[in-house]
Amino acid sequence: MATTILVTGATGTIGSQVVSALKGRNDVTVRAAVRSAAKAESLKGANVTPVDFEYTKPELIQKAVAGVEKLFLVTPFTPDQVDLGARLVDFAKAAGVKHIVKLSAMGADFEPGIQLGRWHRTLERYIAGSGLTYTFLRPNNFMENFINFYPPGKDGNIYLPWGQGACSFIAGSDIAAVAVAALTSSAHENKAYNLTGPEAFTIGQAAATIGEVSGKKANYVDVPEAAAQKAMLDMGMPAGLVDAMMELHAIDKAGYAGEVTDAVKKITGRAPMTFASFARQHAAAWK
Ligand SMILES: NC(=O)c1ccc[n+]([C@@H]2O[C@H](COP(=O)([O-])OP(=O)(O)OC[C@H]3O[C@@H](n4cnc5c(N)ncnc54)[C@H](OP(=O)(O)O)[C@@H]3O)[C@@H](O)[C@H]2O)c1
């Protein structure tokens, strides 16, 4: 009988790719958690059914987890993400969910680490302590960030306070492929993986690649920390989340995000995507 999987964050960068990768398989039935009907349509498939899900609404969570065996857990980027995640774990356990595959972040196991890592670590520990089977995916920064968060602006510039820090960015499709492996086999039970792309590169190098594939000028401008902080505050981001992002920028600038692991290759059997391939595949996003 097909295994029922609930994918949270199903409309997001990683969850949407997990749903796509599970679509059409006859060994799984997928519930794609969504909070707006408008976004549900494109997720539908013969084995994929959208289900109403909102982290702040317990009654919807209870309905969504009923009868589910495996859960792909993505927490929202909010200061109460640990509490929201823990409540979902409680409901999942009560409903008989067996295995949680949690989207975490590289560095979640570093003590004391940064706030973003601590949020993930606290929830990882909560899941491990729940007695449920788990798999923790700890990816580095996503290549999609160059589309979603820091694409070249109208002036062609990418403004980041990263200095010459190099990072082994990873493509979301590689994270999704690892998630699918964890959700569809027992080989990754009670394991945690640091997931990276195949090489570390600077924002300047990324800008050059984006410029080549898009045919438009793209430059990196290394901005002072205070300017980056102000820009996020001006966008209306809560101060606590801005502080968390500034800590992340600092470790990226210091070059701590440059480690390359072989986890994607070992788990999926294929090498992770290079940024050049990713950029060619997504060139339209920068045109
Ligand atoms: N970006 C990076 O470089 C990076 C690196 C490592 C780890 N991570 C981790 O990855 C996670 C984010 O994954 P992502 O980028 O795939 O997410 P995302 O694209 O930001 O999407 C967030 C998803 O969560 C849903 N969501 C938000 N608030 C919700 C709520 N209150 N109730 C129900 N659903 C809600 C969104 O639904 P809507 O579409 O309706 O908004 C969307 O599907 C975070 O935990 C982050 O720490 C990110």
The ligand as a Gaussian input file, in Angstrom:
#p B3LYP/6-31G(d) Opt

LIG

0 1
 N       17.218000      30.041000       2.106000
 C       18.311000      29.418000       2.502000
 O       19.411000      29.659000       1.988000
 C       18.230000      28.359000       3.573000
 C       19.376000      27.619000       3.867000
 C       19.308000      26.610000       4.835000
 C       18.105000      26.359000       5.484000
 N       17.005000      27.110000       5.175000
 C       15.747000      26.811000       5.900000
 O       14.758000      26.446000       4.949000
 C       13.480000      26.778000       5.481000
 C       12.701000      27.554000       4.453000
 O       12.455000      26.720000       3.342000
 P       11.977000      27.327000       1.946000
 O       12.975000      28.355000       1.492000
 O       11.640000      26.193000       1.055000
 O       10.665000      28.085000       2.378000
 P        9.971000      29.310000       1.655000
 O       10.226000      29.261000       0.173000
 O       10.282000      30.544000       2.413000
 O        8.449000      28.935000       1.849000
 C        7.874000      28.879000       3.116000
 C        6.736000      27.886000       3.032000
 O        6.106000      27.816000       4.302000
 C        4.742000      28.194000       4.143000
 N        4.314000      28.911000       5.325000
 C        4.794000      30.081000       5.803000
 N        4.130000      30.433000       6.913000
 C        3.217000      29.459000       7.140000
 C        2.210000      29.263000       8.121000
 N        2.002000      30.139000       9.112000
 N        1.442000      28.151000       8.038000
 C        1.609000      27.264000       7.039000
 N        2.537000      27.392000       6.077000
 C        3.324000      28.492000       6.126000
 C        4.702000      29.065000       2.910000
 O        3.394000      29.135000       2.394000
 P        2.904000      30.381000       1.479000
 O        3.359000      30.066000       0.071000
 O        1.439000      30.363000       1.624000
 O        3.554000      31.616000       2.019000
 C        5.673000      28.311000       2.030000
 O        5.083000      27.160000       1.484000
 C       13.726000      27.585000       6.767000
 O       13.573000      26.754000       7.868000
 C       15.175000      28.013000       6.613000
 O       15.810000      28.233000       7.855000
 C       17.040000      28.091000       4.248000

